[in-house]
């Protein structure tokens, strides 16, 4: 069994704050050979940079809020945390390290931010050691047209490109399974994908259990 990884698997692996982190770690740590494509890596790079900006911005907003209060109260900042990408990470930190001094808390939060960003960067760099990145040199026009007629190109161009990339790899790699967290556009078309490409099967990330 071989795996072709969609972008949400890679992002879930990079960011411990991501909702797919636990399942992505299962995928990246399994014994099966893992493949992906230049298309996926390009999208992954863009999302990685965007998410890092989000993380930096959320830490800035929280520290700015703490700078104008005299004491820390989780209830007072819960309305801010509710919308944060790093919400679960922060709440877990506050539970494990109950703050009693705002000044020291700000120092610790800056250290937490640096550590989180460093781990994300290390994971991002580690992808090339864990995943074989492939390039596609064929448009596979008939398959492209088939999925375009089904409406996939209009909904999400990258998803169609990823299916074609996986098909390209599957022509030379036997028993290739596409692993994705995209249930709306890819998992929902798994029968169509298997019937018309070299991909052996499509496994939703939530169901991955090997």
HUPEZI-V284540 format. One line per field, one symbol per residue. psi: psi as a letter, one per 20 degrees, with the letter a starting at -180 (. if undefined). burial: 1 if it has 9 or more other ideal C-beta (glycine too) atoms within 8 Angstrom, else 0. A space follows every 10 residues. Layout:
BEGIN
psi->???
burial->???
END
This chain:
BEGIN
psi->pqppprhhgg ghggoiiqhj gghhhgghir iqppqarhgg hghggghggg hghggghhgg gghgghijqh qpohhhjhhg hhjqhkghgg ghghghmoqi phghggghhh hggggghhhg gggghighhh popqqpkqim hggghghghi jhghgnghhg hhghgggggh hioqlppppq jnhghghikh ghghhjriph rpophhipm.
burial->0111111111 1111101101 1011111100 0001111111 1011001100 1101110110 1110110010 0100001001 1001011011 1011000010 0100110111 0110011011 0011001000 1011010001 0011011100 0110010111 1111111111 0010011111 1100111011 0111001011 0111100100
END
